[in-house]
Amino acid sequence: MKNNKGFSLIEVLIATFIFGIVIFASVIIFSRTIGSKSRAEVLQRAQESLNFPVETITKQVRSAKMFKIGTIDDQCLGGLYLEIETPESTSETPIIRKVCYQLVDNKLMYKEKATNPTSYWSTLQSITADNIEVTEFDISGTRNSNSDASMQPFVKLKIELKTIPGLRAEIEETNLHIDTTITSRNIK
């Protein structure tokens, strides 16, 4: 009769090797899951950062009486220019705000002024988050006094942006692209 009091050295080495492979695979799967979650969070924050400027422009285009695209004067260079009749306006004395959106130093900027002759353009204000660089801001569309009356006025908006990597160097920059058409709701 043979007396077995434990495992042989070969059995212990094989079990240790198999256990090591299982632990190594688990660590790799866990680290990839954490990396995917971090990249998804960065992409979600970038999309949320893009929502504010797009929603702001959409709201104002839809309420604009008139808009022009391109350089209007030396105060609105190559951007989107809107004239918005405010809700407080009456038919005798319309209150019109002039609004300009333009790309300056990779930030989408906004400024406005009232229509009275003594008012000045407000200072440029960024409507994009600090961790975002807008790489392209392209606008096209129609809404001039001599545009086709049968065509509903619209603005085509194209924005490309990239996130600026934060403190966590393992997360690379993320690029986003939005291409949308905004139709005017203020048809007269």
HELIX and SHEET records of a PDB file:
HELIX    1   1 LEU A    9  SER A   63  1                                  55    
SHEET    1   A 5 ALA A  64  GLY A  70  0                                        
SHEET    2   A 5 GLY A  79  GLU A  85 -1                                        
SHEET    3   A 5 ILE A  96  VAL A 104 -1                                        
SHEET    4   A 5 LYS A 107  ALA A 114 -1                                        
SHEET    5   A 5 GLN A 125  SER A 126 -1                                        
SHEET    1   B 3 ILE A 132  THR A 142  0                                        
SHEET    2   B 3 PHE A 154  THR A 163 -1                                        
SHEET    3   B 3 ASN A 175  THR A 183 -1                                        
END                                                                             
